Amino acid sequence: MTAKLLRRTLLLALGLLPLLLQAAPAPQHGIAMHGAPKYPADFHHLDYVNPGAPKGGTLRHWALGTFDSFNGFIIKGTAADGIGQVYDSLMYKSQDEPFSQYGLIAESLEVPEDRSWAIFNLREEARFSDGEPVLADDVIHTFKLLREQGNPFYRAYYAGITQIEALSPTRVKFHFGATDNRELPLIVGEVPILPKHYWEERDFTTPTLDPPVGSGPYRVSDFDPGRSVTYALRPDYWGKDLPVNRGRNNFGTIRYDYYRDSTVALEAFKAREYDFRQENSSKNWATGYTGPMFESGDAVTEEIPHSNPTGMQAFIYNTRREIFSDPRVRRALAYAFDFEWTNRNIFYNAYTRTHSYFSNSEMAADVLPTPAEKAILEPIRNQVPAEVFNEVYRAPSTDGSGQNRQQLRQAMSILREAGWTVRDGALRNADGKPLEFELLLVQKEFERVVAPFIRNLERLGVKVTVRIVDVSQYINRLRAFDFDMVVYSYGQSTSPGNEQHEFWHSEMADQPGSRNLIGIKNPAVDYLVQQVIAAPDREQLVLRTRALDRVLQWNHYVIPQFHISSYRVAYWNIFERPEKRPDYSLGLDTWWLNAAARDDTERN
C-alpha cells in the first residue's frame, strides 16, 4: 500500500471512529417527553394507587344517546362507551406527570438521542383475550389498519412514521425519518394494539357489534344494542401484576346504560339505577342533587380539583361559510355573548371565563409576549394581527347587569367597518344578503345558555336558528363539516404536540372527520403548529404554545365560553379510593367497591 493510500485509509478510519464508538441506546423501562421519567426501573406500583385494592363487584355508569358499533377506530358508526378498556397499548401514560410512559405490552424501548427511531421490545407473556400472543406483526398491522382504513385523524397523526419493521417476533422498530418531532415515540406508545389474526378476516371499515378481541383488562361480556353494554374483568388478563397495573382495574364488571335525555338520566341516578355520575351542568349541580339520599350520606357530591389544562370550550365558527370568513365579523359577534350575566343568572357563578386555548396551564398566553416568545413569532410578523405582539387577548366582558348596550354598539361599529349595516330590520352586506346562520346543538339543556346570546344577536339584526339533533346525527354532521356554528370543546394536555396539527393545520381543513372543525387555513398557524411539535425542551414547548395561543386568539376563530378546574362528581357511597390521587386525571380506575357493595353485586 502506498503512503498516500495508507494516509487516506487512516483518515477515513479516524472519521468513522466516533460513529463506531457510539453506543447503541440501552433498553429503558419508560420515557418522558422532556427530561427523565419519575419512576425508576424497579418501581413496584404507581404512587396514586392502592396496590392491595380488592377487586370485584359491578360499577354502573350512564351514557347519553345510543351506540351501534364496537369499532371506535373508524369514521362510521357510534362506538360504545368504554370500549377502550378492551385494548392495551405498548406503553402506559402515568397520570401524575405531564407526559411520561412506562412499559405495558412493551417491556422496554430503545430510542437514540435524536429520537429518529424507536424499538419496542414486547413482553413474551402478552396475550390477546383469545389466548394468541401479541407479536410485532400485530403492531405493524395495527398501524396499517389505522392509517389506511381508520379515521382520517390517524393518517395525519402518524404521518411522521416512515417505516415499521419486525426485527423479531417480539421486537418492532419504528423509523421516523428526518424529523424534529420528539413526541413520536410516545405517540406510538399510546396506540391500542389490534390482533392481526382477528381483523384479517373482517372488514375494518364497517361498524360491527361483534365483541372485539383485545389484550386489555376487560372484555365485552354482554350488550343490548343501543341500550347497554357490560364489560367483565378478565380473570386471565396477562398484565394484571405489572407495576403500571397494580391497584388499577378493580371493578369486576363495568356496565353502561344509555339514556336519550340527560334529565331522565339524573333522575335515574337518584333512583339508584347507576352508581357514578360526572356532572357538566351547573344548574343540575346547584339544584339537582337534593333529597333524602344526600341528606343521609347514602349519596355523595364532591368537587375534586385537578391540574389539567381546561382547553377551549366555545361557540365554534365554521369559517368555510362565507359569512364567517371575515375575522372582523367573527370578532364583532363575540360581543353578543354576555358571560358575566350568564354566569350569574344561569350558572350560579360556577364558572371562570375562558380566554385561552390552553386555559388553566402555564401555556396560556395571558401576559404580553417575552423577548424569547417574540423571537418565535418574528418570522411570521407580517402574517398575524398586530395585536399578537402588543396586546393581551381578553374575550369581551360586561358588568353582568344584562344591559350590554355598550358592547353591542362596539359590535355594530366593527360590523359597519366590515361592510354590514341594518336595513329592513336585518343586518345585511353590500349585496343585501342578510347575516343569518344555524346554531347546531346536541343537548337540549344548552338552549337556556344560548337563548340570551341569540337575543343579543337579534338586537344586532342577526337571525339565528337553533337546531337540536340526536347524538348520531350530530356526530355525522360534524364529520362532514355540515354546520354554521356549534358548541365544541378543544381539550388540551399538559404536553401539547401532534394533536395540534389535527386541530388547526391547513392540511386537515378539508379532511372529513378531522378536528379542524373551524376550517383554519392559515400559514402562520401552520408554522407555529410545527414549532410546537418540534419543541426541543419544556421551556421551548411552553413558549411556542403561548405563541400559537396568541395567533389563534387574535384571529377570532371562536367565541370563548367558560371552564371549571375541578371534577364535579356524584356517587353512591359504596366506593373506596387511594389516599393520594393523580394530578392529571380523576383516577376512577384506581377506586374500588367496599366489601358490602362487592357482596351485593356478586350475589346479584
C-alpha positions in Angstrom: 0.0 0.0 0.0 1.4 3.4 -0.9 2.0 6.0 1.8 -0.7 8.2 0.2 -3.3 5.4 0.2 -2.4 4.4 3.8 -2.8 8.0 4.9 -6.3 8.2 3.3 -7.3 4.9 4.9 -6.2 6.1 8.3 -8.1 9.4 7.9 -11.2 7.6 6.9 -11.0 5.2 9.8 -10.5 8.1 12.2 -13.5 9.8 10.7 -15.7 6.8 11.3 -14.3 6.1 14.7 -16.8 8.3 16.6 -19.7 6.5 14.9 -18.3 3.1 15.6 -17.7 4.0 19.2 -21.2 5.4 19.7 -23.0 3.0 21.9 -26.4 1.7 20.8 -29.2 3.1 23.1 -29.9 0.8 26.0 -33.3 -0.6 26.6 -35.3 1.6 29.0 -38.4 0.9 31.1 -40.0 4.3 30.4 -39.7 7.6 28.6 -40.6 11.2 29.2 -41.5 13.8 26.7 -38.9 16.1 28.2 -36.3 15.1 30.9 -36.4 11.8 32.7 -39.5 9.8 33.8 -40.4 10.0 37.5 -40.5 6.3 38.4 -37.3 4.2 38.4 -36.9 0.9 36.5 -37.6 -1.2 39.6 -40.8 0.6 40.8 -43.4 -1.6 42.3 -46.6 0.4 41.7 -47.7 4.0 40.9 -47.9 6.5 43.7 -51.7 7.1 43.3 -52.9 3.6 43.7 -53.5 1.1 46.5 -51.6 -2.0 45.3 -53.7 -4.1 47.6 -57.1 -2.9 46.5 -59.7 -5.7 46.4 -61.3 -6.5 43.0 -64.9 -7.4 42.3 -68.4 -6.0 42.1 -70.1 -4.0 39.4 -69.7 -0.3 38.6 -72.7 1.1 36.8 -72.3 4.1 34.5 -74.7 6.1 32.3 -74.2 7.2 28.7 -76.1 9.7 26.5 -77.7 8.7 23.2 -77.1 5.3 21.7 -74.4 3.1 20.0 -74.2 0.8 17.0 -70.6 -0.4 16.9 -67.7 -1.7 18.9 -65.2 -0.3 16.4 -64.2 3.1 17.6 -61.4 3.5 15.2 -63.4 4.4 12.0 -65.4 7.3 10.9 -68.6 5.3 10.6 -71.0 4.4 13.4 -71.2 5.4 17.0 -68.9 3.4 19.2 -70.0 2.1 22.6 -68.8 3.9 25.7 -65.9 2.2 27.5 -64.8 0.1 24.5 -61.2 1.3 25.0 -60.9 -0.9 28.1 -60.8 -3.9 25.8 -57.3 -2.9 24.5 -53.8 -2.4 25.8 -51.2 -0.1 24.3 -47.4 -0.6 24.1 -46.9 1.8 26.9 -49.0 3.3 29.8 -49.2 7.0 30.3 -48.8 7.9 34.0 -51.4 10.4 35.4 -49.1 12.2 37.9 -46.6 13.5 35.3 -47.0 15.9 32.4 -46.2 13.2 29.8 -44.3 10.1 30.7 -44.9 6.5 29.7 -43.9 3.1 31.1 -43.9 -0.4 29.7 -47.2 -2.2 29.2 -47.3 -4.6 26.2 -43.7 -3.4 25.6 -41.3 -4.4 28.4 -38.9 -1.8 27.2 -38.0 0.6 24.4 -34.8 1.8 22.8 -34.5 5.3 21.4 -31.5 7.3 20.2 -30.8 10.8 21.4 -32.4 12.4 18.4 -35.5 10.1 18.6 -35.3 9.4 14.9 -36.4 5.8 15.5 -37.7 3.7 18.4 -37.6 -0.1 19.1 -40.2 -1.7 21.3 -39.4 -5.0 23.0 -42.7 -6.8 23.5 -43.4 -8.9 26.6 -43.5 -12.6 25.7 -46.3 -13.2 28.1 -48.6 -10.6 26.5 -51.8 -12.2 25.2 -55.0 -11.3 23.4 -58.3 -12.4 25.0 -58.5 -15.4 22.7 -55.1 -16.7 24.0 -53.0 -15.6 21.0 -49.7 -13.9 21.7 -49.2 -10.2 21.0 -46.5 -10.0 18.3 -44.6 -7.5 16.2 -46.9 -8.4 13.3 -49.9 -7.3 15.3 -48.2 -3.9 16.0 -47.4 -3.4 12.3 -50.9 -4.5 11.2 -52.5 -2.1 13.7 -50.8 0.9 12.2 -51.6 -0.3 8.7 -55.3 -0.5 9.5 -55.4 2.8 11.3 -53.5 4.7 8.7 -55.2 3.2 5.6 -58.7 2.4 6.8 -59.2 4.2 10.1 -60.5 7.7 10.9 -58.6 10.3 8.8 -57.2 11.6 12.1 -54.8 8.6 12.3 -53.4 9.2 8.9 -52.3 12.7 9.9 -51.3 11.9 13.5 -49.0 9.1 12.4 -47.7 10.7 9.3 -44.2 11.0 10.8 -43.8 7.2 10.8 -41.8 6.4 7.6 -41.3 2.6 8.1 -42.2 -0.1 10.6 -40.3 -3.4 10.6 -40.3 -6.6 12.7 -36.8 -7.3 13.9 -38.0 -10.5 15.6 -41.4 -11.8 16.6 -41.3 -9.6 19.8 -39.2 -6.7 18.6 -40.5 -4.0 16.4 -38.8 -0.9 15.1 -40.4 2.4 14.0 -38.5 4.8 11.7 -39.4 8.4 11.9 -37.1 9.7 9.1 -35.7 13.3 9.1 -38.0 14.8 11.8 -37.6 17.0 14.8 -40.8 15.7 16.3 -39.6 14.3 19.6 -43.1 13.2 20.6 -43.3 10.4 18.0 -42.0 7.5 20.2 -44.6 8.5 22.8 -47.4 8.7 20.2 -46.6 5.2 19.1 -46.6 4.0 22.7 -50.2 5.1 23.4 -51.8 3.3 20.4 -54.2 0.4 21.2 -52.8 -2.7 19.6 -55.2 -4.8 17.5 -54.9 -8.5 16.7 -53.9 -9.2 13.1 -55.4 -12.6 13.0 -58.8 -11.2 14.0 -59.0 -8.3 11.7 -57.6 -10.1 8.6 -60.9 -11.9 8.4 -63.1 -8.8 8.9 -64.0 -5.5 7.2 -62.3 -2.9 9.4 -64.2 0.0 7.7 -67.7 -1.3 8.7 -69.3 -0.7 12.1 -69.8 -4.0 13.9 -71.4 -5.3 17.1 -69.2 -8.4 17.1 -67.4 -8.2 20.5 -63.8 -7.5 19.6 -60.6 -9.3 20.7 -58.2 -7.2 22.6 -55.3 -7.6 25.0 -56.7 -5.3 27.7 -58.1 -6.0 31.2 -61.7 -6.1 30.2 -63.8 -7.9 27.5 -67.4 -7.3 26.3 -69.5 -9.7 28.3 -73.0 -8.6 27.4 -74.8 -5.9 25.5 -78.2 -4.8 24.3 -77.7 -2.9 21.0 -78.1 0.8 21.6 -79.2 0.4 25.2 -76.5 -1.1 27.4 -73.1 -2.7 27.3 -71.2 -4.6 30.0 -67.5 -5.3 30.3 -66.1 -8.0 32.5 -62.6 -8.1 34.1 -60.7 -10.9 32.5 -59.5 -13.4 35.1 -56.8 -14.5 32.6 -55.6 -10.9 32.0 -51.9 -11.3 31.3 -50.9 -7.9 32.6 -52.6 -7.7 36.0 -49.4 -7.9 38.0 -47.4 -5.3 36.0 -46.2 -2.3 38.0 -48.4 0.0 35.9 -51.4 -2.1 36.6 -51.2 -2.9 40.3 -54.1 -1.3 42.1 -55.9 -0.4 38.9 -58.8 -2.0 37.1 -60.5 -3.0 40.3 -64.2 -3.4 39.2 -65.3 -6.9 38.3 -67.7 -5.6 35.8 -68.5 -2.2 34.3 -71.9 -1.5 32.8 -73.1 1.5 30.8 -76.8 2.1 30.4 -77.9 4.5 27.7 -80.4 7.4 28.2 -81.8 9.6 25.4 -82.2 12.5 27.8 -79.8 13.7 30.4 -82.6 15.0 32.7 -84.0 11.5 32.8 -80.5 10.2 33.5 -80.1 12.4 36.5 -83.4 11.1 38.0 -82.3 7.6 37.3 -79.1 8.2 39.3 -81.2 9.4 42.3 -83.3 6.2 41.9 -80.0 4.3 42.2 -80.2 2.9 38.7 -76.4 3.5 38.4 -73.6 4.4 40.8 -71.4 7.2 39.5 -72.0 10.4 37.6 -69.8 13.3 36.5 -71.8 16.4 36.2 -71.4 19.0 33.5 -74.4 21.2 34.2 -74.1 24.0 36.7 -77.8 24.1 37.2 -78.0 20.4 38.0 -75.1 20.7 40.3 -76.6 23.6 42.2 -80.2 22.4 42.3 -80.5 18.8 41.2 -78.6 16.8 43.9 -81.1 17.0 46.7 -83.2 14.5 48.6 -83.0 12.0 51.5 -80.2 10.0 49.9 -77.9 13.1 50.0 -79.0 14.2 53.5 -78.3 10.7 54.9 -74.9 10.4 53.2 -76.0 7.4 51.1 -75.2 9.5 48.0 -72.3 12.0 47.9 -71.5 15.0 45.8 -67.9 16.2 45.6 -65.8 18.7 43.7 -62.3 17.3 43.1 -59.7 19.9 41.9 -57.3 18.9 39.1 -54.2 20.3 37.4 -55.3 19.7 33.8 -55.4 22.4 31.1 -59.1 23.0 30.6 -58.7 23.9 26.9 -61.2 25.8 24.9 -65.0 25.4 25.1 -66.6 27.9 22.7 -69.1 28.8 20.0 -67.1 27.5 17.0 -67.4 29.3 13.7 -67.2 27.3 10.5 -65.0 29.6 8.5 -65.8 27.6 5.3 -69.1 29.6 5.4 -68.7 32.9 3.6 -70.4 34.9 6.4 -67.7 33.8 8.8 -64.7 34.2 6.5 -64.1 37.8 7.7 -62.3 37.9 11.1 -64.0 41.3 11.8 -67.4 39.7 11.7 -66.2 36.9 14.0 -64.8 39.4 16.4 -68.0 41.5 16.4 -70.4 38.7 17.1 -68.4 37.8 20.2 -69.7 40.9 21.9 -73.2 39.4 21.9 -72.2 36.7 24.4 -72.6 38.2 27.9 -70.7 35.7 30.0 -70.9 37.7 33.2 -74.7 37.8 33.1 -75.0 34.2 32.1 -72.7 33.0 34.8 -74.6 35.0 37.5 -78.1 34.1 36.4 -77.8 30.7 34.8 -74.6 29.1 36.1 -74.8 30.0 39.8 -71.4 31.7 39.4 -69.8 28.3 38.9 -67.5 29.1 36.0 -64.5 31.1 35.0 -64.4 32.9 31.7 -62.1 31.3 29.2 -59.7 33.5 27.2 -57.0 31.0 26.2 -57.0 27.7 24.2 -54.7 26.4 26.9 -56.5 27.8 30.0 -55.6 26.6 33.5 -52.0 26.0 32.4 -48.6 27.6 32.1 -49.0 27.6 28.4 -51.9 30.1 28.3 -50.9 33.4 26.7 -52.2 35.7 29.5 -49.4 38.2 29.7 -47.5 40.2 27.0 -45.0 38.1 25.0 -41.5 38.0 26.3 -38.5 38.7 24.1 -37.9 34.9 23.8 -41.5 34.4 22.6 -41.3 37.4 20.2 -38.3 35.7 18.6 -40.5 32.7 17.8 -43.2 35.0 16.4 -40.8 37.3 14.4 -40.7 35.1 11.2 -44.5 35.5 10.8 -44.9 39.1 12.0 -46.4 40.1 8.7 -48.9 37.2 8.7 -50.5 37.8 12.1 -52.6 40.6 13.6 -50.6 43.4 15.1 -52.2 42.8 18.5 -50.3 39.5 18.8 -47.2 41.5 19.6 -48.5 44.3 21.8 -51.8 43.3 23.4 -53.1 40.5 25.7 -56.3 39.0 24.4 -59.3 39.1 26.6 -62.7 37.9 25.5 -65.3 40.7 25.6 -66.8 41.3 29.1 -69.7 43.2 30.7 -70.7 44.3 34.1 -73.2 41.4 34.4 -76.3 43.6 34.6 -77.7 42.4 31.3 -77.5 46.0 30.0 -74.8 45.5 27.5 -75.6 48.3 25.1 -72.0 49.5 25.1 -70.8 46.1 23.9 -73.4 45.9 21.2 -72.5 49.4 20.0 -68.9 48.3 19.7 -70.0 45.2 17.8 -72.1 47.4 15.3 -69.1 49.6 14.8 -66.9 46.7 13.8 -69.7 45.2 11.6 -70.1 48.6 9.7 -66.3 48.6 9.2 -66.7 45.1 7.6 -69.5 46.4 5.3 -72.6 45.3 7.2 -75.5 47.6 8.0 -79.0 47.2 9.3 -81.7 47.5 6.5 -85.3 46.4 6.8 -84.7 45.1 10.2 -81.8 42.8 9.2 -78.1 43.0 9.2 -77.0 43.0 5.5 -73.8 43.3 3.5 -73.3 45.5 0.4 -75.1 42.9 -1.8 -78.2 42.9 0.5 -77.5 39.4 1.8 -78.6 39.1 5.5 -76.4 37.7 8.1 -78.1 34.6 9.3 -77.0 31.2 10.4 -77.9 28.0 12.2 -76.6 27.0 15.7 -76.4 23.2 15.9 -76.8 21.6 19.4 -76.9 18.1 20.7 -78.0 18.8 24.2 -81.5 20.4 24.7 -80.4 21.7 28.1 -78.0 24.1 26.4 -80.9 26.0 24.9 -81.1 28.1 28.1 -77.4 29.1 27.7 -77.7 30.2 24.1 -81.0 32.0 24.4 -79.6 35.2 25.8 -76.8 35.1 23.2 -79.3 34.8 20.4 -81.4 37.7 21.8 -78.3 39.9 21.7 -77.5 38.8 18.2 -81.1 39.6 17.1 -80.6 43.1 18.5 -77.7 43.4 16.1 -80.0 42.3 13.2 -78.6 38.8 13.0 -81.0 36.0 12.6 -80.1 32.7 14.3 -81.9 29.4 14.1 -81.3 26.7 16.8 -81.4 23.1 15.7 -81.2 20.2 18.2 -80.3 16.8 16.8 -79.6 13.4 18.3 -76.0 12.2 19.0 -75.6 10.2 15.8 -76.8 12.9 13.5 -74.6 15.5 15.4 -71.5 13.4 15.0 -72.1 12.8 11.3 -72.8 16.5 10.6 -69.6 17.5 12.4 -67.6 14.9 10.5 -68.9 16.3 7.2 -68.5 20.0 8.4 -72.2 20.4 7.8 -72.9 23.2 10.3 -72.6 27.0 10.6 -71.8 27.2 14.3 -71.6 24.6 17.1 -70.7 24.5 20.7 -67.5 22.5 20.9 -64.6 21.8 23.2 -60.9 21.5 22.3 -59.3 19.6 25.1 -55.6 20.1 25.8 -53.0 18.0 27.5 -50.1 19.0 29.8 -47.8 18.4 26.8 -49.3 19.7 23.5 -47.9 18.1 20.4 -49.0 16.2 17.3 -52.7 16.7 18.1 -52.3 20.4 17.3 -51.8 19.5 13.7 -55.2 17.8 13.8 -56.9 20.8 15.4 -55.6 23.7 13.4 -53.4 22.8 10.4 -54.4 23.6 6.9 -53.8 20.0 5.8 -56.8 18.9 8.0 -59.2 21.7 7.0 -60.8 19.6 4.2 -60.4 16.2 5.7 -63.8 14.8 6.6 -63.8 13.7 10.2 -60.9 15.8 11.2 -61.0 18.0 14.3 -60.2 21.2 12.4 -63.9 22.0 12.5 -63.2 25.7 12.2 -61.6 25.2 8.7 -58.5 27.1 9.6 -56.1 27.6 6.6 -53.5 30.0 7.9 -49.8 29.7 7.1 -48.9 31.4 10.4 -50.8 28.8 12.4 -49.3 26.0 10.3 -45.8 27.4 11.1 -46.5 27.6 14.9 -48.1 24.1 15.0 -44.8 22.7 13.6 -42.8 24.8 16.1 -44.8 23.3 19.0 -44.4 19.7 17.7 -40.6 20.3 17.3 -40.0 21.9 20.7 -36.7 20.5 22.0 -37.4 21.0 25.7 -40.2 22.0 28.2 -39.2 25.7 28.2 -39.5 26.0 24.4 -42.7 24.0 24.4 -44.3 26.5 26.8 -43.1 29.5 24.7 -44.1 28.1 21.4 -47.5 27.0 22.7 -48.1 30.5 24.0 -47.2 31.9 20.6 -49.7 29.6 18.9 -52.3 30.5 21.5 -51.9 34.3 20.7 -52.3 33.8 17.0 -55.4 31.6 17.4 -56.9 34.2 19.9 -56.4 37.2 17.7 -57.9 35.6 14.6 -61.2 35.3 16.4 -62.0 31.8 15.3 -64.3 31.1 18.3 -66.3 32.9 20.9 -64.8 31.6 24.2 -67.2 30.4 26.8 -66.1 29.1 30.3 -64.3 26.4 32.3 -64.0 24.9 35.7 -60.8 23.4 37.2 -62.4 20.6 39.1 -64.3 17.4 38.6 -67.9 17.6 39.8 -68.9 14.1 40.7 -71.8 12.4 42.4 -71.8 8.8 43.5 -73.5 6.4 45.8 -71.4 5.9 49.0 -70.1 2.4 48.0 -66.6 3.4 46.9 -63.2 3.5 48.5 -60.1 5.1 46.9 -56.4 5.6 47.5 -55.2 8.3 49.9 -53.3 10.1 47.1 -55.0 10.8 43.8 -53.3 11.6 40.4 -52.8 15.3 39.4 -54.0 14.9 35.9 -57.0 12.6 36.0 -60.0 11.7 38.1 -58.4 8.2 38.6 -61.6 6.3 38.7 -59.8 3.2 37.6 -57.9 3.2 40.9 -61.2 3.2 43.0 -62.8 0.0 44.3 -66.1 -1.0 45.8 -66.4 -1.5 49.6 -67.0 -5.0 50.8 -70.8 -4.6 51.2 -71.1 -3.4 47.6 -68.9 -6.2 46.3 -71.0 -8.7 48.1 -74.3 -7.2 46.9 -73.3 -7.1 43.2 -71.7 -10.5 43.2 -74.9 -12.1 44.8 -76.9 -10.4 42.1 
